Amino acid sequence: MGPRPTRRGDLAEHLSIAARTVDDQVQSRLYRLGHDAIRPGHLALLLNLDRSGGRGADLARQAGMTKQSMGELVRDLEAHDYVERRPDPRDGRARLVQPTGRGLMLIAHARQAVGEVEADAVRRLGPKRFAELRRALIVLAESEATPDPPSSAVTVRR
C-alpha cells in the first residue's frame, strides 16, 4: 500500500503521492523483468529515446531537466549497458546517446509497464474519468505560474 495523504491533503500533496505511486508501479514491473538497476528518474531519459538516439542537451530539454542531471542519468545507464555515447555523424564535436540492445529491450519493457499502469488506472477510474484526469493534468502542467506576491508582502521603497 502506498503513502496516504495527510489531513492537509492539498493538491500538491495528492499529485506528488499519485506520481510516486505510478513510478513505484512502473518500477515494480521493470524489476520483475530483471531491470533492478532502473530508478524512476531513468524513465525521463528512456521514454524520450529511440533507436537513433539523441543529443544529451535535446534529451534534457524533452525531459524537462538540466543537462547536468541528464548527464548523470546517461552515465548511470551507460554503466549498466543500457546506453552508449557515440560521435554524432552530423557534428563531430557532439555525441549521441544511443540505446544498446539491452537498452532497446528496457525501453520496450518500460513502455509496456507504463501502458499497463495506465490501463489499470482506466479500470479503476473508468474511461471517462481517466480521460478527464489526463486533460486536467495537461491543463495544470501547461499553466504558467504568475509571480503575484503574497498578500502579506511588504513593498519597501528607497
C-alpha positions in Angstrom: 0.0 0.0 0.0 1.4 3.4 -1.0 1.7 6.6 1.0 -1.5 8.2 2.2 -2.3 11.9 2.1 -2.0 13.8 5.4 -5.0 15.7 6.7 -3.7 18.7 4.8 -4.3 16.9 1.6 -3.7 19.8 -0.7 -3.3 19.5 -4.5 0.5 19.4 -4.5 0.5 16.6 -1.9 -2.1 14.5 -3.8 -0.2 15.0 -7.1 3.1 14.0 -5.5 1.7 10.9 -3.9 0.0 9.9 -7.2 3.2 10.4 -9.2 5.2 8.3 -6.7 2.6 5.6 -6.8 2.7 5.4 -10.6 6.5 5.5 -10.5 6.5 2.6 -7.9 4.1 0.6 -10.0 6.2 1.0 -13.2 9.5 0.3 -11.3 8.0 -2.8 -9.7 7.1 -4.2 -13.2 10.6 -3.4 -14.5 12.2 -5.0 -11.5 10.2 -8.2 -12.1 11.5 -8.2 -15.7 15.1 -8.1 -14.5 15.8 -4.4 -14.7 16.7 -3.9 -11.0 19.1 -1.0 -11.6 16.4 1.2 -13.0 15.1 4.2 -11.0 12.1 6.3 -11.9 14.4 9.1 -13.0 15.9 6.9 -15.7 12.5 6.8 -17.4 12.8 10.6 -18.2 15.7 9.6 -20.5 14.5 6.2 -21.7 11.0 7.2 -22.7 12.4 10.1 -24.8 15.0 7.9 -26.5 14.5 5.9 -29.8 16.8 3.6 -31.8 18.6 6.5 -33.5 19.5 8.2 -30.2 19.7 11.9 -29.3 22.0 14.6 -28.1 22.1 14.9 -24.3 21.0 18.6 -24.4 18.0 17.7 -26.6 17.1 14.8 -24.3 17.4 17.0 -21.2 15.1 19.6 -22.8 12.5 17.0 -23.7 12.6 15.6 -20.2 12.4 19.0 -18.6 15.7 18.7 -16.7 19.2 20.2 -16.7 21.9 19.0 -18.9 23.9 18.1 -15.8 21.1 15.9 -14.5 20.7 14.2 -17.9 24.5 13.6 -17.9 24.2 11.8 -14.6 21.4 9.6 -16.0 23.3 8.8 -19.1 26.5 7.9 -17.1 24.4 5.7 -14.8 22.6 3.9 -17.7 25.9 3.6 -19.6 27.4 1.8 -16.6 24.6 -0.7 -16.7 25.0 -1.2 -20.5 21.6 0.3 -21.4 23.0 3.2 -23.4 26.3 4.2 -25.1 27.7 7.5 -26.4 28.9 7.7 -29.9 30.1 10.6 -32.2 27.2 12.4 -33.9 27.7 11.8 -37.7 26.2 15.2 -38.4 28.5 17.1 -36.0 31.9 15.6 -35.0 32.0 17.7 -31.8 28.7 16.4 -30.5 27.9 12.9 -29.1 24.7 10.9 -29.4 23.2 8.9 -26.6 22.0 5.6 -28.2 20.4 2.6 -26.6 22.3 -0.7 -26.7 20.4 -3.9 -27.5 19.8 -4.3 -23.8 18.6 -0.7 -23.7 16.1 -1.3 -26.5 14.7 -4.2 -24.6 14.4 -1.9 -21.5 12.7 0.8 -23.5 10.1 -1.7 -24.8 9.6 -3.1 -21.2 9.2 0.5 -19.8 6.6 1.4 -22.4 4.8 -1.8 -21.7 4.9 -1.2 -18.0 3.6 2.4 -18.4 0.8 1.1 -20.6 -0.1 -1.5 -18.0 -0.2 1.1 -15.2 -2.4 3.4 -17.3 -4.7 0.5 -18.2 -5.1 -0.3 -14.5 -5.9 3.4 -13.9 -8.5 3.3 -16.6 -10.1 0.2 -15.0 -10.1 1.9 -11.6 -11.4 5.3 -12.7 -13.4 4.3 -15.8 -12.5 5.6 -19.3 -14.4 8.9 -18.9 -12.9 9.9 -15.6 -9.4 8.8 -16.7 -9.7 11.0 -19.9 -10.9 13.9 -17.8 -8.0 13.4 -15.3 -5.5 13.3 -18.2 -6.9 16.5 -19.7 -7.0 18.3 -16.3 -3.3 17.3 -15.7 -2.3 18.6 -19.1 -4.0 21.9 -18.4 -2.3 22.2 -15.0 1.1 21.3 -16.4 0.7 23.9 -19.2 -0.3 26.7 -16.8 2.3 29.3 -16.1 2.9 30.4 -12.5 2.0 34.0 -12.0 4.5 36.0 -10.0 1.9 37.7 -7.8 3.4 38.5 -4.4 1.6 37.1 -1.3 -1.0 39.5 0.2 1.2 39.9 3.2 4.2 41.1 1.2 5.5 44.5 2.1 6.9 46.8 -0.6 10.0 48.7 0.5 10.8 51.9 -1.3 14.0 53.7 -1.1 
